[in-house]
Amino acid sequence: MDKNKASIPIGLAFNETPPAAVDAGAKFSVSLTLNWPEKLPRENAAYAVRNGDSTISSGTIATGNTLELTVTAPEQVGEHRWTIVITAQEKDQRGEGALAFTFKTIPHATSLAVWDTPSPIVRNTKFTIKAGAKCTSSCAVAGRALEVRDETGKVMGSAPLSDSTWAETTSLYWTTIGLKAPRKLGLHSWSVNFAADDLKPAHEGGSSRFSFVTVAEPAHSVSVKVVDKKTKAPLANAQVRLGPHRAVTDESGAAKLGVPKGEFPLVVTHARYEMSERTVEVTKDLRLRIAAEALPEEDPFAIYTA
């Protein structure tokens, strides 16, 4: 640009404050209003986004007083100062304006999910869980390993994330991890961990805890039959809890649990029925019949007649 030409200032202002923090390597937008001098033509107007002497992006400026830009943040983590420069040149006139802004790039956050965790689990037996990892910028993390560690930090199992995402999600990559329950009886709290030390762009690692209960090997079976107290009809989908053991009744109202010897509280629940809790001592195979009392139906108009 000819420095001898008269310089006309072009005013620039952000419509919204640019983001203070951006995921490393992610795209983000900035919006500016241009205060264009009346005597300065627009035909050769251009913009450039600069990082020092380097040009991040550039292009021509269309008519109008608003400039919308989409740029890509650096992949390296840290603070950055960029400048948006507007220039126009026509014969003996030149116009220019500049507006600087700062932002920092941060590692992509990663969230973990754990599901399909069985409990209770017979001690020293194999079981599986499902786990997944998701990046805040929806990066593909397929192939990265998830590790499961116990309370002491010992690795108990691992598996790579699959190439596909979980159904009805856009970026939750998942896997099935095979594990073996400890011999110690009781409650255990393990963690699923995602390491991201060498991922580009930079990512943070993640961790998510899950719990399960280990129980002794079953010595006896307890069969439970749940029926309507009045009609004697079987009740399906009743939740049966015998201590830490769980089951759901089938269409015939029956559920079967394998349990060790001992004394356990028996709790049976159903959305439309009431059943009292009892204690069951298991010293042999048992067959129990539970009579459920139907709850009165709610009056939908009670709120208006009270």
C-alpha positions in Angstrom: 0.0 0.0 0.0 1.3 3.5 -0.9 2.2 5.2 2.3 1.9 8.6 0.6 -1.8 8.3 0.1 -4.1 9.9 2.6 -5.2 7.5 5.2 -8.9 7.4 6.3 -9.7 5.5 9.5 -12.2 2.7 9.4 -14.0 2.2 12.7 -14.4 -1.4 14.0 -16.4 -2.6 17.1 -17.3 -6.1 18.3 -21.0 -6.8 18.3 -20.4 -9.3 21.0 -17.3 -9.9 23.1 -15.2 -12.7 21.6 -14.9 -15.8 23.7 -12.4 -15.7 26.4 -11.6 -19.4 26.2 -11.8 -21.7 23.2 -11.1 -25.4 22.9 -7.7 -25.9 21.2 -8.0 -26.3 17.5 -11.8 -25.5 17.5 -13.6 -23.1 15.3 -15.2 -20.0 16.7 -16.9 -16.9 15.4 -16.5 -13.2 15.8 -19.0 -10.5 14.7 -18.0 -6.9 14.0 -19.7 -3.6 13.0 -17.8 -1.5 10.5 -18.1 2.3 10.7 -17.3 2.9 7.0 -16.3 6.4 5.9 -18.7 7.9 3.3 -16.0 8.9 0.9 -14.1 5.6 0.9 -15.1 3.1 -1.8 -15.9 -0.5 -0.9 -14.8 -2.2 -4.1 -11.3 -3.2 -2.9 -12.1 -3.7 0.8 -10.5 -6.7 2.5 -9.9 -8.1 5.9 -7.2 -10.1 7.5 -7.0 -11.9 10.9 -3.4 -11.7 12.0 -1.3 -13.3 14.7 1.8 -11.1 14.8 3.2 -11.3 11.3 1.2 -14.4 10.4 -2.1 -14.3 8.6 -4.7 -16.6 10.1 -7.4 -15.9 7.5 -8.3 -13.2 5.0 -10.9 -12.3 2.4 -12.9 -9.6 0.8 -15.6 -7.6 2.5 -19.1 -7.5 1.0 -21.4 -4.6 1.3 -23.1 -3.8 4.6 -21.8 -2.8 8.0 -21.5 -6.2 9.6 -18.6 -8.6 9.2 -19.0 -12.2 10.4 -15.9 -14.3 10.6 -15.3 -17.9 11.5 -11.7 -18.8 12.5 -9.8 -21.8 13.9 -8.0 -21.5 17.2 -4.4 -22.7 17.5 -3.9 -26.3 18.6 -1.3 -25.3 21.2 -2.7 -24.4 24.7 -2.1 -20.9 25.9 -3.0 -17.2 25.6 -3.2 -15.6 22.1 -3.5 -12.0 20.9 -4.9 -11.6 17.4 -5.7 -8.5 15.4 -8.4 -8.0 12.8 -7.2 -5.6 10.1 -9.5 -3.9 7.6 -8.0 -2.2 4.5 -9.4 -0.5 1.4 -7.6 1.2 -1.5 -8.9 3.3 -4.4 -6.7 5.6 -6.5 -5.4 8.3 -4.1 -7.3 7.1 -1.1 -6.6 4.3 1.4 -8.5 3.3 4.5 -7.5 1.1 7.3 -8.7 0.0 10.7 -7.6 -2.6 13.3 -9.1 -4.2 16.3 -7.2 -6.6 18.6 -8.6 -9.2 21.0 -7.1 -11.8 23.3 -8.3 -15.3 24.1 -6.8 -18.5 25.5 -7.0 -22.0 24.1 -7.7 -24.8 26.6 -7.6 -28.6 26.4 -10.8 -30.3 25.3 -12.8 -31.6 28.3 -13.8 -35.2 28.2 -16.7 -36.7 30.0 -17.2 -40.4 30.8 -20.3 -42.5 31.3 -20.6 -46.0 32.8 -23.7 -48.1 32.5 -25.0 -51.7 32.6 -23.2 -52.4 35.8 -24.5 -55.6 37.5 -25.0 -55.7 41.2 -24.7 -57.8 43.2 -22.0 -59.9 41.6 -20.9 -63.3 43.0 -17.3 -62.8 44.2 -14.4 -64.0 42.0 -16.7 -64.2 38.9 -16.4 -62.5 35.6 -18.7 -59.6 34.6 -18.9 -56.8 32.1 -19.8 -53.1 32.1 -20.3 -50.6 29.3 -18.4 -47.3 29.3 -18.0 -44.4 26.9 -16.1 -41.2 26.5 -17.2 -37.9 24.9 -15.2 -34.8 23.9 -16.7 -31.3 24.3 -15.8 -30.6 20.7 -17.2 -33.9 19.5 -13.7 -35.2 18.5 -13.4 -38.8 17.3 -11.7 -40.7 20.2 -12.3 -44.2 18.7 -9.5 -46.6 19.5 -8.4 -44.8 22.7 -8.3 -47.2 25.7 -10.5 -47.0 28.8 -8.9 -48.5 31.9 -10.8 -49.7 35.0 -8.9 -49.3 38.3 -9.9 -50.5 41.8 -9.8 -48.5 45.0 -6.0 -48.9 45.2 -5.4 -47.8 41.6 -4.6 -51.3 40.3 -5.7 -51.8 36.7 -8.5 -54.4 36.6 -9.2 -54.3 32.9 -9.2 -52.2 29.8 -10.7 -52.0 26.3 -10.4 -49.7 23.3 -13.3 -47.5 22.3 -15.2 -48.7 19.3 -15.4 -46.9 16.0 -19.1 -46.3 16.4 -21.0 -44.0 18.7 -23.7 -45.1 21.1 -27.2 -45.0 19.5 -28.9 -41.6 19.6 -25.7 -39.8 20.5 -23.4 -37.9 18.2 -20.0 -38.3 19.9 -20.2 -40.8 22.8 -17.7 -43.5 21.8 -18.2 -46.6 23.8 -16.9 -50.1 24.6 -17.6 -53.2 26.7 -15.0 -54.0 29.4 -14.6 -57.5 30.8 -13.7 -57.6 34.5 -13.5 -60.0 37.4 -15.1 -59.4 40.8 -12.8 -59.4 43.9 -13.1 -62.2 46.5 -13.7 -59.6 49.3 -17.4 -59.4 50.1 -19.2 -56.0 50.3 -19.3 -52.7 48.5 -16.6 -51.8 45.9 -16.1 -48.4 44.2 -14.0 -48.7 41.0 -13.2 -46.1 38.4 -13.1 -45.9 34.6 -10.3 -43.7 33.3 -9.5 -42.0 30.0 -5.9 -40.9 29.4 -5.3 -38.1 26.8 -1.7 -37.2 27.3 -0.7 -37.6 23.6 -4.0 -36.5 21.9 -3.8 -33.7 19.4 -5.3 -31.2 19.8 -4.8 -31.2 23.6 -7.5 -33.0 25.7 -8.0 -33.4 29.4 -8.2 -36.9 30.8 -11.4 -38.1 32.5 -12.6 -40.4 35.2 -15.9 -41.8 36.4 -16.6 -44.0 39.4 -19.1 -46.9 39.6 -20.0 -49.1 42.5 -21.1 -52.7 42.9 -21.6 -55.3 45.7 -19.9 -58.7 45.8 -21.8 -61.5 47.5 -21.0 -65.1 48.4 -21.7 -68.0 46.1 -25.4 -69.0 46.1 -26.2 -72.0 48.3 -30.0 -72.0 47.9 -32.7 -70.7 45.6 -35.6 -68.6 46.8 -38.6 -68.6 44.5 -41.1 -65.7 45.0 -44.6 -65.7 43.6 -46.5 -62.3 43.7 -50.2 -62.2 43.3 -53.1 -59.8 43.8 -54.5 -60.3 47.3 -58.1 -60.0 46.1 -58.2 -61.5 42.7 -55.2 -63.9 43.0 -54.0 -62.8 39.6 -50.2 -62.9 39.1 -48.4 -59.6 39.1 -45.7 -59.1 36.5 -42.9 -56.6 36.8 -42.8 -56.5 40.6 -39.4 -55.6 41.9 -38.0 -58.2 44.3 -35.2 -57.4 46.7 -33.7 -60.0 49.0 -30.9 -58.3 50.8 -28.5 -57.2 48.0 -30.1 -59.6 45.5 -32.5 -58.3 42.9 -35.0 -59.9 40.5 -38.2 -58.9 38.6 -41.3 -61.1 38.3 -42.3 -62.5 35.0 -45.7 -62.7 33.4 -46.6 -65.5 35.8 -45.7 -63.3 38.8 -42.7 -65.5 39.6 -39.0 -64.6 40.3 -36.1 -66.8 41.4 -33.0 -65.7 43.2 -29.8 -67.7 44.1 -28.6 -66.6 47.5 -26.1 -67.8 50.2 -27.3 -68.9 53.6 -28.3 -66.1 55.9 -31.0 -63.7 57.0 -32.2 -61.1 54.5 -34.8 -58.4 54.4 -37.4 -59.2 51.7 -38.9 -56.1 50.0 -41.3 -56.4 47.1 -42.6 -53.3 45.3 -45.0 -52.5 42.5 -46.3 -49.1 41.4 -50.0 -50.0 42.0 -49.7 -52.3 45.0 -48.6 -52.2 48.7 -46.7 -55.1 50.3 -45.2 -55.3 53.8 -41.5 -55.9 54.3 -40.4 -59.1 56.0 -37.2 -60.9 57.1 -36.4 -64.3 55.5 -33.9 -66.8 56.9 -32.4 -68.9 54.2 -31.2 -72.3 55.3 -32.6 -74.3 52.4 -34.4 -73.7 49.1 -37.6 -71.7 49.7 -40.8 -71.0 47.9 -42.6 -67.8 49.0 -46.0 -66.4 48.1 -46.6 -62.6 48.4 -50.2 -61.3 48.5 -50.1 -57.7 47.2 -52.9 -55.3 48.2 -54.1 -52.9 45.5 -53.8 -49.2 46.2 -56.9 -47.1 45.8 -57.0 -45.3 42.5 -56.3 -41.6 42.6 -59.3 -39.3 41.9 -58.1 -37.0 39.1 -60.7 -34.4 40.2 -59.7 -34.4 43.9 -57.8 -31.2 43.6 -61.0 -29.4 42.4 -63.3 -31.0 45.0 -61.1 -30.7 48.1 
